[in-house]
Amino acid sequence: MIHSLKGLLAAAIVGGLMWLGWNQYRNFLYQGQKPTESTKVLNEMAQQGVPEFSLEDIRGQKVSLADFREQVVIVNFWASWCDPCVEEFPSLLKLISHYKGKVILLAISADHSEEDMLNFLKAFKVEGPHIKVMWDKEQEVAKKFGTFVLPESYILGRENRFVRKIAGVDDWSSSHAFRFFDELLK
């Protein structure tokens, strides 16, 4: 009887230590936080697809994400006042130019004024049929994507399938980026 009580006590102690260890590990993983809104949106995109949107481009033409289902698309959220956006934008334009229509850029500005956005575009000589620039003044589309910090980009494969999110500055014209898009376009 005493041996079985000792065994039961030992099992209870081991079980308690395992529970404490798991609890500490779980707290380490989440760092005491619940998943962020952005993480929830990414999980939804991976499971249910990318949110559909329509905006007017700077020429007054309606642009819908659904219009580009057969192409690889980069949805880029940026603003002229965002220094990292200014740093990143030239390499993004080089990538789009390199792929000559095989990759489409949907550049969605969060600028406070249309004039600021247009001056930015003029400074970078943004033009071409493979770049659609839109102004999301109220940031409604950005909210759908869980974007609250700029720049952020979402790479979508054919059928607007979510492939990857890029938060912060990336060198879109690097050999690594070209290899990534070469594979995605196969």
N, C-alpha and C positions, 0 to 999 in steps of 0.2 A: 504494500500500500504506500509506504514512504517513497519507494523508488518511482512509482507512477506519479505521485505528487511532485517529486523533483523533476521528472520528465515533462509534466504539464507546465510547471513553473518555467523551466528552461525554454519550452516552446513559446510560451507567452512572452518571455523576455526577448527572444529572437524575433518574434513577430512584431513586437513593439519597436524594436530597433530598426527593422526593415521598413516599417511604416514611417518612422521619423526620417530615415534616409531618403525614402521616396518623396516625402513632403519637401525636404530641403532641395532635392534635385528638381522637382517641379517648380519650386520658387526660383531656382537658378535659371531654368529655361524661360520662364515668363518674366523674370526680374521683378516679380511682385505686380506685374501689370496684366490687364486683360488685353486681348488682341485689339489693335487700333482699328479705327474706321477704315483706313486705307487697306489694312490686311484683310478685313472682311470683304471689301469690294474686290480685291484681287482674287480671293477664294471664290467669290460668286462668278467673276469673269471666267475663271478656269473651269467651273462647273456648268455655268449657264450661258456663257458667251459674253461678248463685249456689248456694252450698252449702245443702242442705236442713237444717232443724233442727226440733226439737220441744222445748218446755219447758213447764212448768206456769206459768200466770200466778198473780198474787197471790191469786186466788180459788180456786185449785186446779184450774182447767180446763186441759186440754192445748191448747196453741197450736202449730200447725205452720205454717211458711211456706207450704206447699202449699195451705193453706186460703184464701189470699188471691191466688191466681193471676189472678183477673179484675180486680184492683184495683191502683192505684198504692200502693206501700208505702214507708215510711221505716223502715229498721232502724237504731235509734239506740242506741249503746253509751255508757253514762254511769255516774256514781256520785255519791252525796251529798257525798262529801268532795272532789270535783273542782270547784274554783272556776269554771273555764270552763263546766262542765256546768250549774252553778247559774245562771250568766249567760245561757246559751243557752236553757234549758228553757222559760221563759215564751213566747218567740217561737215555739217549736215547737208549744206548745199552742194559740197563736193561729192558726197555719197549719191545724192539724187541725180546729179549731172552724170556721174560715172555709169549709172544703171539705165540711163536713157529711156525712162518710162516703165521699166520693170519694177521699180519701187516708187511709190507715190508718197509725197509728204503732205499731210494735213496739219498745217501750222496754225495753232489756235492761240491767239493773243489774249492775255489778261490785262492789257494796258488800260489805264484810267481814261485815256482820251484817244480818239481815232487819229488825231494829228500825230501823237507820239508814235503810234504804231506805223503810220505811213512814212514818217521820217526814218524810222528804223529800217523799213523795207527798202526805201530809196538808198540809204547808206550802204546796204549790203547788195543792192542791185538784184533783189529777189524777183524773179520772173520765170516764166516757162509753164508749159501745160501740165507738168508733173508735180507742181507745187500749188496747193490751194491754201490761201491764207484767209483765216476767218477771225472775227473779233467776238469774243465771248465776254462782253463787258461785265455781266453779272456772274460770270464763272459758273453758269449752270451745267455746262458740259463737263468742266473740270470736276465739279462735285460728283457727277455721275461716275467719273473714273476714279474718285477718291484722291484727287490731286489737290494738295493744299500748299505745296512748296514747288518752286520753279528752279530750273527746268525739270520737267518729267516727260518721258516719252514712252509710248506703248507700241511695240512691234507686233503687227498682226499678219498672220499668214493668209493664204487663200481662204475664202469663206469667212473672212474676218475672225479667224481663230486666234485667240490670245496666245502669243509666243513668249514675250518677255517685257518686263518693265525696266526702264533705265531711269534711275533717280539721280539727279545731279548731272554734272558735265561729263560727256563722253567724247572721245575722238572718233567720230563717225567715218573719217577718211583714213583710218589706220588699216594696215594689212589684215589685222585681226578682224576688224569690222567687215572688210570686203570678203574674207573667207566665210564669216558667219552668214552674210547675205547670199553668197554663192551657193552655200548649202541649202539655205532656206528656199531659194528659187528653183532648185532641182525638181 
